[in-house]
């Protein structure tokens, strides 16, 4: 199983953004994870379309946007021209999930749903799993980088992987929050094939991001 690593730009040095993106361009099989927050669904506020428009002109990697926002439907329209590969929205943020998934499918190559740590797998109807390309399991409470990994997420991951295999669904399982070389192996064994890591990668003192990416891959 191919493992995609998605460095989270929430942890990057934004004063050196261009240089940091160029460093990542030298590493294969990455997605760039972009946490878009609205200071409402989560207490933090991050970047919008102007920053993403700059990023898409520098990065050679697929842009993976995680929308921690109250109204993802609105963001779907406003971000449609910034070159996103994947658009992930939070299951907890809306009511009409199927309608939004259909809309996003017409606009983006890949569509994902994200579940907070306290949201059970059973909250999502079975038919939805067959309509999405990615499921993001949060292993920290969303809103800030640098939090500690919640180990109970592994049980949810195993449950979701069983659903995927039993029904031959094709979605990727992505895990985000507190990932490092100590827990990545357990997550991969449990079924994850896309790992988001921010602080662990970008805190490498010599900027040798490839070494830390290879450790968690």
Helices and strands as residue ranges (DSSP letters): E 4-8, G 9-11, G 14-16, H 17-24, E 30-37, H 49-58, E 62-68, H 72-78, E 86-90, G 91-93, H 97-105, E 110-115, G 121-123, H 126-129, E 134-138, H 153-167, E 172-176, H 184-190, E 194-197, H 199-202, H 209-216
